Amino acid sequence: MTNETATPVQNAPAISISNISKRYKISAGKSTSIQTDGSDFYALRNVSFELYRGDVIGIIGSNGSGKSTLLKILSSVTKPTEGEIKIRGTVMSILEIGSNFHPELTGRENTMMHLRLNRVARAMRAEKAEIIRNFSGIDDFFDQPVKYYSNGMFLRLAFSVAFNTDADILILDEVMAVGDESFRMKCNDHFRELKSKGKSIIFVSHSKNEILELSTHCLWLEKGMIKKMGAPLDLIAEYYEDQKQHYVQDQKNKIVETGDTAAIVDSNNDGVKKQWDEGHAPGNEIIKLRSIYIGNTAGDITHLYTNETVQVQVVTDKIENENSICIMLVLHDMFNEPVLLTHPLNNSDHINFTQAGKGQTGLFEFTCEIPARLLKAGNYYFVLHLAKNPMKETSIGKVRSDMGMFVLPQNIHFRLRNNEGDIDYVGDDMKVAVRPALKWSVENKR
């Protein structure tokens, strides 16, 4: 049951959801007649939470977790099978691009219709329509039938109407990512303005940046149920780690299927120490991987701390002698974003690594060090690339070569911990990976 009131109540939740569930009957067979086998599928089960004035809740979850179903229920597109919803205030929703518009009407006519439906006073509608036209940036297309609009133009008009109808509650379903970058920045700025005015917003997005930048709270749905609700950074980090572990397990299963189980790099420690004998080393006919070490400079992989130098050591077996060796490490953070690239050609030593191993075969040990206090605490993943030639000459100059390329099929995981007693007033609440200890000074110039 949904209970809507025309005006929000001071200090009361804009939306109260109590134990809502959405159940569907699963069809049996391929018959064209409506049949069921009696089993039930729950798109949502026992979902409860509250949205207050000025709150922005970003919803995350994998496909099929119930995100869109929840927004459809809140938008009165469908009814819950069980539970109660109380909505205090007017609602404007964008669930699918173009779904809010009649294709035969122009942008202006659709806008005027929405303004009327949202109880905007007749005397204000023309002025509001012009504000919406200017915000959308679709110019002369505003007076053309919307059936001729591109997805981007639909999005611009839909957001412009939603942001300028003075609704108390906005509900948005995975539509932010469709617009071009300049319009998205404009929408994000307007998001913040609406939040400061006490508007309530609930939206679904697969963009972690949008969730982190715009949300005051984050809701994680899994298999139709709330897994967690809390601070956006904490939940996004945990969600991405969960997704990463699922991906890592899938990769391990694929490696097992191919029979190359030696390529699996597992560790229950913060660091990694893995060796392969000659007959089982992963690689190809040009170069093989014999060992990997990620730990501190004292040889400890049990615990790694942000105030320690992280040593990365890779031993390769060069089988053919014609070319030199190129080794490249790409570091990804907990959000699976690449944050650091290192290879010997940008090292600080004087050694000419373009000649490393040229004309030679055998074992070569590469060692690099990541400075202490460069990375913040968290989970990280190395992608290891090995090749026989770092660069090649082309008609447009030197470019990176993939000759003899071998990429370890599993990313190498390690973890950094905060040091005991560390105090961080800002950095732990920010989506950053690189956070070096820079030299600061302060001087009173009065």
Secondary structure, DSSP 8 states (H G I E B T S, - for coil): -EEEESS--TTS-SEEEEEEEEEEEEE-SS-SS--EEEEEEEEEEEEEEEE-TT-EEEEE--TTSSHHHHHHHHTTSS--SEEEEEEES-EEEE-STTTTS-TTSBHHHHHHHHHHHTT--HHHHHHHHHHHHHHHT-GGGGGSBGGG--HHHHHHHHHHHHHTS--SEEEEES-GGGS-HHHHHHHHHHHHHHHHTT-EEEEE-S-HHHHHHH-SEEEEEETTEEEEEE-HHHHHHHHHHHHHHHHHHHHHHHHHHHT-GGG----SSSSEEEE--TTT--B-SSEEEEEEEEEETTS--S--BTTS-EEEEEEEEE---SS--EEEEEEE-TTS-EEEEE-GGG-SSS--GGGTTTT--EEEEEEEEE-TTSB-SEEEEEEEEEES-SEEEETTEEEE--TT-EE-SS-EEEEEB--TT---SSGGGS--SB------------
